Amino acid sequence: MSDCLFCKIRDGQIPATITYRDQAVVAFKDIGPKAPFHQLVIPTQHIASLAEAKSEHAALLGKLMLVASELASAAGYRERGFRVVMNAGPDAGQSVAHVHLHVLAGRALDWPPG
């Protein structure tokens, strides 16, 4: 999608600190971190929202979760813990219409959020 911020990051049109990339997934540091460790994990395929996902996206969505866990673990947060958040739609706080996970760690995270 030509006007999607995350598609532009995926394609290198907007700079980002990329921390992981393969054919299906890209991860990068959030520019407005809400925790000492805050990365975004996106599929390379444009899917606007979890609400738009189909059964054929199941493996891809699972891969996003595994990459999130690998990134947090590699940064030393496996034992202390980390949070993975996916917002779907504006009332949930989704501000970019491209499926993405927030991976947060490095401080105590309150519950419930927001």
PyMOL commands that set and color helices and strands:
alter all, ss='L'
color gray80, all
select helices_A, chain A and resi 5-10+50-52+55-74+90-92
alter helices_A, ss='H'
color red, helices_A
select strands_A, chain A and resi 18-21+25-29+37-43+83-85+101-105
alter strands_A, ss='S'
color yellow, strands_A
deselect
rebuild
show_as cartoon
